[in-house]
């Protein structure tokens, strides 16, 4: 009598997708950022269930992290949305909204000077 070793594969969820996979969200669960969805944007960032269609040149000009992200060539099978690269980020949607707000000059830093 031979016993087979236990399977090392993860069990699939009922929907057939992994809970930790950001691409597993149903299409109707994903929303577009009202403020950062530009018609001429050429890259789509997705954080949590929010997508931001922004300008790659703005990201590269102001963010060393984004420079590193886009430095490496993407595989031919890379995800796209409406013909634009789709980049899933581990950050919260609020953090990406704040980043875009600062990069595009929508949000200004509040500088407080203490005079003695």
N, C-alpha and C positions, 0 to 999 in steps of 0.2 A: 504494500500500500504506500503510494507516494503522495506526499503532501506538497502542494505548490507553495512557494514563498509568497508572502503578502505583497500585494501590488504597491509599487512606489508612486503610482500616479495619484494626483489629487482628484478628489471627487468633484464632478461638475455641479454647479448650482442648478437650481430648477430652470433658470433662464438660459443655462448653457454657457455662462460667462463667469469670469473670476471677479469677485467683489473688489479686489485691489487693482484691477485693470481699468485705467481711466477711459479706454476706448469702449468699455462695455456698457456705458450709459445709453439708454434708449434715445433715439434722435429727438423725441419730443421732450426729454428731460434736460436737454442742453439749451441754454439761452444765450443770446447775443448781448454783449455789453451795449447799453443804450448810448453811452458816451464815447466809447472807443471801438466803433465799428465803422471804419472809413471805406467808402466806395472804392477808393484807389489804393487801399491797403494791399500789401503784397505778401503778408504772412499772417497766419491765424495762430494765436496763442490760446491754449485752453488750460484753465486752472479750475479745478473742481468741475462744476457744470456750467461754467461761463466761458464764452469764447470772445476774443478780442481780435479784430482784424486791423492790424496796425502796419506801420512802415518799417521794413527791415533796416533801412538806412538810419532812421531815428534811433532804433535799438542799438545798432552797431556804433553810432557816434557817441552815445552817452553811457553805454553799459559794457564794461569789460567782461562781465559774466555772459552777456548775450554775444559778444564777440567770440568768446570761447565756444559757445553753443553752436554758432553758425560757421565756425572755422572748418569743421570737419565736413567732408562731402557726405550728402545723405544718400542712402541706398535707393536704387531705382524703385523699390517697393515701398518707399516712404509714404506715409499718410498725407493726403491732400484734401482740401475742402474748397470746392468751386475753383479748382485749378491752382490753388495756393498751398504752400507747405503748411501742414497742421502740426504744431509743436505742443505736446502735452507737458505741462510744468507741474512740479510737486507742490508749488506754492498755493496759498489760498487765493480765491478770486479777489478778496478785498486787498491783499498785498499787491496783486498784479494791477488792479484798478489804481491803487495809490502810486505804483511805479509809473504807470502810463500818465497819470495826472501830472506828475513831476516832469517827466520827459517831454510832454507836450506843452508844459507851462500852464496847465489848467489850475494846478494847485501851487500856491506859493509858500515858501518856508516862512514861518513866523519867527522873526529874529527879535529877541528881547535883549535890550542893553540895560545894564545896571550902572547907573551913574552915582558916584559917591562924592 
